[in-house]
Amino acid sequence: MFETATTTIDQRELELLACERIIAKARARELELLRSLDSDQVAQLDGSRSMADWVAARLDTSSVTARLLVRAAKSLEEQPQLAGALAEGRVSFDRAVATARLVAAGASREQVEASYGFDLNGVARIAARHRRMTRTSEQAAYRDRFFAMQPSFGESAWRLWGQLPGYEGRIVEKALSERADTFPNTDGARRVGRGERAADALVSIAQDSVDGGATGGGSSTPLANVFVDAAIAEASNGEAGAEIAAGPCVGPATLERILCGGRVKLIGMRDNKPVWHSRAGRSIPPAIRHFVLHRDGGCVIDGCTSRYRLEPHHLLPWGQFGSHDPDNLVTLCWYHHHVAIHGEGYRFEPDTPPQRRRLIGPRRRHDPP
């Protein structure tokens, strides 16, 4: 076991730097082995599509890491001094890769030496400035584009990663930034980070595509069928036993959110047989939806001026036998509906006016309903 409580900050910092030197030396040996195996065409012998695919499978790494290792192995082979510095632990792996790219881009020796005074982002910018972009290299960057999503066990969360050519990547970055800027950077109790708002922006843009636009009009077609194992759900107070057909398990908050959208059908199971089902494919009637939006004139949260995806929200949740009566519906923008209330768990402050409602903090386990 490692002991940190009895060591000073300086000692732990020195140990951290020593660990990084060990990692650099191990990476240098790893790249040397990859070059040797690549020259022996091990990927073809094992039936892999490429060396990167072979590395991802054998080392159990992501495709992004595998591509980086293969490219680093090739670039450092042409730069023995830099490879030697990595093997001795004098430069980090990331610094070695960034410097190799700078050399490959045609930078002079003086520019390479000056790059050690920059952080890694600065080195990357210098390399990009020198890099020649031929039609062939542009086509290669385009062919290397990919996007991947990996669910966690049970699909309760998703991990996303990928790679895009420069121009296309800037389009995506600009779209996410502009959408994220329409969302508040604080929820009243804490600051909402840029990464969180970018994630919300990605979901909202995808939902625009699924729903056919940003009008929030929705569809009468059920978005999903949710199967609920009655015995498990009752024993866990709804925290287990519910899952989307051929999809992830969901908890009470997610179930409440998709029920509020009006496009889901619940199917109750007992002993692995269906015993009941909810009103299928029901949604708020268009006339009631339009009336509520007209009555409220926009998002009812005090101070909110957003007009993005205005949609009705059930005060008494549909899953708790709430109705589509206009008195049980209020208009919310996409952020306050999906992020603040259904995502973060904020609630309406009871004594605020209908068209100037304020929110109070998320409900905790022992709070009264």
N, C-alpha and C positions, 0 to 999 in steps of 0.2 A: 504494500500500500504506500501511496505517496503522502508525505506529511507537508502541509502548507501552513498550518496554524502557528508552528514554532519558528518558521523562517521569516526573514525580513522581506520587505518589498523588493529591495535591491537583489537579494539572493534569488527570489523567484523570477525576477526579470532576467538575470544572468542565465538561469536554468532554461527559461523560455528561448533565449537566443541560442543556447547550446542545442536545444531540440530542433530549432530551425536549421542549424548547420548539419545536424544528423539527417534531417529530411532532404536537404540539398544533396548530400553525398549519396543517399539512397536513390534519389531521382536520377542522378548522373549514372549510376550503375544500371538502373532500370532502362534508361535510354540507350545505353550501350548494348544491353541484351536485346532490346527491341530492334536495333539496327542489324544485329547479327541474325536474329530470327527472320527479319524481313528479307534479308539477302538470301536466306535459305528457302524463301517462298513458303513459309509455314502456313500462311493464310490459305493459299491454294491447296496445299496438302491436306488441310483439315476441312476443305469445302466451304470456307467462309467467303463472303462476297468481297470483302476488302480487309486490309490489315486493321483498320479501325474497328470493324465488326469483330474481328478475332480478338483484339485487345479487350473490347467491352465484355465479351463472353468469358475469356480466360481470367481477367482480373476482376470481374464483377463490378465494373464501373459504368457510369452513364456514357452515352454516345458522345456527349460533349467532352468529357474527360479523355475518352479514348482518342478522339480526333486531335486533341491538344497534345497528347503524348506522342502520337505518330508524327505530327508535324514538327514537334520539338526535336525528336530524334533525328529527323532529316536535316533540319536547319543547323543544329549544333554539330553535326558531322562535318560540315563545311567550315566550322569555326573552332578549331581545336583549342585555342587559348581560352575562349569563353567556356568551352566544355570542361577544360582543366580547372578553371576557377570554380565552376559548379561542383566538380568532384572533390575539391578541397574545402568546400563549404564557405568560400569567400563571397559568393553571391547567392541569392535565393533563386529558387527555380523560376518564379515569376519574373524576376529581374533578368535572368538569363534568357528567357523566352522573349521578353520585350526587347532586349538589346539585340538578339539574333534577328528579329524582324526589322530593327532599325538598320542593321548592317545589310540585310538582304534588300532593303529599299534603296540602297546606294548612298547612305550617309557617309561623310568623310570620317577619318579617324578622330579629328578634333571634335566633330559633332557627337560622335559616340562617347568620347571621354566627357564631354560637357553634359551628356544625358544623365550621368550619375548624380548630377545635382538636382534632377527633376524627380517628382514622384512618378509612379508607373503610368498614370494617366497622361502625364506630360510627355513621357517617352513615346507612348502610343500616338500622340498627336504629331510629334516630330516624324515618326515613321510614316504616318499617313501622308504627311506633306511631301515626303520624298518618293513615295511608292508610285510606280508607273502603273496606270490602269489601262491595259490593252483590252481589245475586244475579247480576247481569249480569257483573260483574268476576270473580266466582268461576267462572262458566261459561266465561268467556274463558280464564282460567288453565287450566281443565281441558281445553279444546279445544286449547290450545297444547302439551299434553304430547307428548313424543316421546322415543324412544330409538334411537340409531343405533350401528352397529358398522362400522368400516372396516378391512379387512385391509391389511397391508403387501404389497408385491410378493412373490409367492410364499406369502402367508398365513403367514409365520413368526411374525407378531405381529399383535395386533388393537388398535385404538384405539377407545375407547368414550366417548360423550358423550350428553347428553340434557337434558331439562327435565321436572320434575314439579310439580304443584300443591303448596302448602305442606304440607298434611296427609299426602298420599301420599309426598312426599319425606321427611318425618320418619319414616314407617313404614320406608322403605327404609334410611334412615340408622341407625335403631335396630336393625334386623335385622342389618345389616353390623357395627355396633359390638359388639353382643352376641356375634355369632359370632367376630369378630376377637379379642375378649377371652378366648376359650377357647384361643387359640393363644399360644405363648410369644413374648415380645418380644426374645428373644435365641436365637441358634443355637449358642452356646458360643464363637464366634469374633468375632461382631459383633452389634450391636443390629439387630433387624428392625423397620423403620419402620412407622408406622401405616398408611401407604399400601400397603405390601406385604401387611400382614395383612388390610387391607380387600379387596385383590384376591383373596387366598386365600379369604376369607369368601364373596365373590361366587361364585367357582368352586364351593366346597363346597355352597352353597345350590342352585346350578343342578344340581349332580350329584345332590343329594337328589331333585330333581324328575325327572331323567332315569332314575334307578334306582328311583323309586317309594318313596322314604323314606330315612331315615338308618340303616337296619339293616345296610347293606353286604352284603346277601344277593346282590345282583347278578342276572344273568339268563344263560341259556344262549344267548341270541341274540347273534350277533357285533355288536359296537358299530361296527366298520368293517372294510372290506377295504383292505389296504395293498399297493400294487404296488411291487415292487423291481426296478429295472433292474440286472441282475447285473453287467454290465460296468462301469457307473458306480460301483456300490456297492463292488465289489472294488478299483477303482482309488483310491477315496477313503477306504478303511477304514470304510465305512458312513456317512460324513458327507454323502453325496449319493446321489441315485438312488432314494430312497424317498418315496412320496407316498400320502396317503389318497385313496381313490377320489373324484374330483370335489372334492378339497379340497386342503389345504396339503401342502407338502413337510415331511418330518420327519427329524430327526437321530437318532443312535443312542440318546441319553438318552430322547427321547420314545417311540421305538420300544420300548425296554425297558420303559418305564412302561405302555404300553397292552398289551404282551404279558403283563406281570405281572397285569394285570386279568383276563385270561382271556377276552376277548371280541373277538378280532380274528383275521382270516384273512390270512396272507401269501401273495401270488401273485408268483412270480419270473418276470421277463420277460427275454428275450434276442432281439435283433433284432425288438423290438416284438411278440413272440409269447409267450404263457404257456408256461413249460417245467416249472414245479413249483408246488406249493402246500403250505401247512402244514396241520396238523390243523384242520379247519374248525369254527368256533364252539365250540371246546372251552373248558371252564371247570372250575374245581376242583369235584369232585363234592361235593354238599351234605353227605354224611356226613363226608367228610374235613375240609371247612371247619368244620363244627360241632365235630368232635373237636379240631382245632387251637385253636379259640377257647376250648374248655373246658379243654384242657391248659394253655394259657398264662394263662388267667384275666384277660386284659387286655393292653394294650400292653406289650411286653417291654423297652422302653427304660427304663433305670434312672431312677426318680423320676417317671415319667409316670403320671398318674392319669386321663387322658382316656378316656372311654368312647365317644367320637364316632366312628361308622363304623369299628369294629374290623374288620379284614380281613387275610387271610393275605398274606404276602409271600414270594417265592421267594428263598432264599439263593443258589442257583445259578440265574441267570436262565433263564426258559423259552426265550429265544432262543439260549441257549448249551447247549441240550439238558437243562436242568434239568427235574425231574419234579414231579408232584403228591404225591410221597411225603411223609408228615407230617414226616419228618426234614429235609426240604428247605424246610419252611414255618415261618414265625414270625408271630405276631400283632402288628400295628401299628395305631395309631390313624391317622385320615386325615391329620393333620398330618405325623407322622413318616414315613408311607408316601409321600404324594404331594409334600409340600413338602421335607422334610429330605433324604430319600434320593433319590427320583426327580427332584425339582426342583433342589435345591441340590447334589446329588452326594455327600452324606455317606455314609460306610461304617461297617459294624460293626467295633468294635475286636475283634480275633480272640480275645484271652485273657479276655474278660469272660463271666460265667456266662450260660447260655441265657435265664434269666428276668430278668436284670439287665444287659442289653447296653448298652454305651456306644458313642457315635459318635465317629469321627475325621473330620478335615477332608476336604473334597472332593478327589477324585483329580485330580492335575494331569497334563498331557500325557505327561510322562516317568516318572510313577510306575509301579512294577510292578503287574500285575493282582492 
